[in-house]
């Protein structure tokens, strides 16, 4: 696990600094309450591991020390959990969701199923900026992107709104590969088992730290063969595995699509509160999240469970999502063509 740009600051002093200017009544709100944390995958995957790590620590950095309840809402590649958070969950600051990053492509490209815009959510912060990595199992006849151009390659996915369904289609359009997406898995752990059993050749996408956290034996024994990464920078563990932007360099139209998708992928593990949460409670949650991301005990446990921490503040996450939603129409049209959604 890699922790980047972290300053070790005493928890109480840091929390006091973070709360400067927050109304006293906001500080009193969480006393005796619990906050529910949801995510879109089943138990055992990288999202779930991070969700439960945050549930164990975030309460220490919110005035009133609320308890936390972690819950899984799998379905539709992230749409089920997001729609619940946006429309059905409590709007008072007692519900947060860890959003599937595939929805950052889903909405701008006009795909169906979202019941609210990402832009109306209150973004609390992003825990990781790791690139996504497409892998195949070591027994697959496909060993490289070039191999995937010449034979059908089955990859597992949790659903249409997930990056593990979206990115293989993009590779097919931009690189001429022959990935076939097999959907219906409830989470990453089930896709990992499917690879081991030979049901699929590989997994559409996942971050490398998440593979290390949830499938450590396979990583250690070199049973996962990375083919391509998508993000703003290569994972430090995979310096020789190409980025999608490397593979389309020199073609302006394909480069524009790859850059757009790389930005969406960099917001790898974002947390959001529902749209109508009062601003002062959003501020408390954001400052608590920031403090947690710099806390020694949190970082030590993240290291033990092999969760990559490379955070963005809530304000930075919100600004990045605004930028994504403002992507020029011509780039969106080319992305839609690559995804097969136009």
Secondary structure, DSSP 8 states (H G I E B T S, - for coil): --B-S-----HHHHHHHHTTT--HHHHHTTTT-EEEEEESS-TTSHHHHHHHHHHHHGGGGSTT--EEEEEE---GGGHHHHHIIIIIS-SSSSEEEEE-TTHHHHTTTT-S--SS-GGGSEEEEES----EEEEEETTSS--SHHHHHHS-EEEE-S-TTSHHHHHHHHHHHHH---EEEE---SSHHHHHHHHHHTSSSEEEEEEHHHHHHH-HHHHHTT-EEEEEEESSS--TT-TTS-BHHHHTTT-HHHHHHHHHHHHHHHS-SEEEE-TTS-HHHHHHHHHHHHHHHT-HHHHHHHHHTT--B--EEHHHHHHHHHHHHT--HHHHHHHHHHHT--
